[in-house]
Amino acid sequence: MPKHKIARKSTAVDMTAMCDVSFLLLTFFMLATKFKPPDPVEVVTPASISDTKVAETNLIMITIDKNGRVFFDMDGIPTKMDLINQINDNMRLGLTEEEKKNFALSSGVGVPFSQLKALLKHSPTEQKSFNSTGIPVDTSLTDSNELFKWVAYGRLSNPEARLSVKGDGSVKYPVVKAVFSTLANKKIQGNKFYAVTSLKANPNKPVEEPEKTN
């Protein structure tokens, strides 16, 4: 008997629907993901055994570099625009809209109010090469403590913002004391703050024994 050949059927699969789903997922993750802003300066944080993680949103970030320079930043472009408007009005800095925008897009500032306009004339990229001397800070609540004003106006712009301090491990104690004293003041709404450190092994944590196998 003659052999009957089985007709080959096409195995082509319509991938249109799959491509649409993949594109929608990619778009969702691009819009939903919030990237951590870069630090204004490089710091090497001291190590601790605390494993508490600080959320990276609704955050006021104080950075102290190894030379004791203090920098201020907070997340959210609309929030930063509101903040710089308050600073500009109350400090009478005469900032232009372009200079305010440069602040909102920057990764933090570290200059006295008297130098802020000169800094913000530059784009966020150009600001990195600016000779930032640090935000003035001391243990008083006078005009000499400009960090207090930054934090106070920052809390007005976002009352839910948490305070975070990231300091270099080699910074001198008087600077750290002045920053901590400023943030702990009761005149700052919700004066609790977090110190960012690097995680190290906890010597008091019991070592987990490996499971025994028969």
C-alpha positions, 0 to 999 in steps of 0.5 A: 500500500502506498504510504500517506504523507502527513501534511506539515502544519505551520507552527507560526505563532502570532507574537503580537499580543505577547509584544504588547504585554511586554511593552506595557510591563516595560513602560510600567516599570520605567514610570514606577521606578524611582532611582536613587539620586546621587550623593552631592559628594563622596563619603565613606560611612562608618560601619555599624551592626544596625540593619534598619533600612531608611526609605528613599522617598519623602527624605531630607538628606544631610551629607557631611564629607571628610572635610566637614562640609555640610550638604542639603538635599531632598527628593521630589522635584515639585517639593524642591521647587516649593522649597527653593521658592520659600528660601528665595522669598525669605532670604531675598536671594533674587533667583531666576526661574532658571536658577530655581530649576537648576536647584530642583534638578541638582543632587544637593547644595553645599554653600552659604545663602550668600553664594547660592545664586552664584552656584545656581547660575550653573547647570546641575552637571556644572555645579559639581565643579563649583567650589562648595564650602559647605552650609554653615552650621552651629549649635545655635538657632541664629542666622549663622546656623543656615542648616536649620533654615534649610531643614525648617523650610524643607519640613514646611515643603514636605511635612512627611519628610524623614531626616537622614544624616550621611557622614564620612567616618573621618569627619571631626566630631564638632561638625557632627555634634552641630548637625545632630544638635540642629536636627534634634531641636524641638523647633523642627517638626518631627525632630527624629532623624536617622544616621546612615551607616555601612552594615557590618557583622553583629558579633552578638548574633548567634551563628545559625548551624547548617541543617543536618542531612541524613 
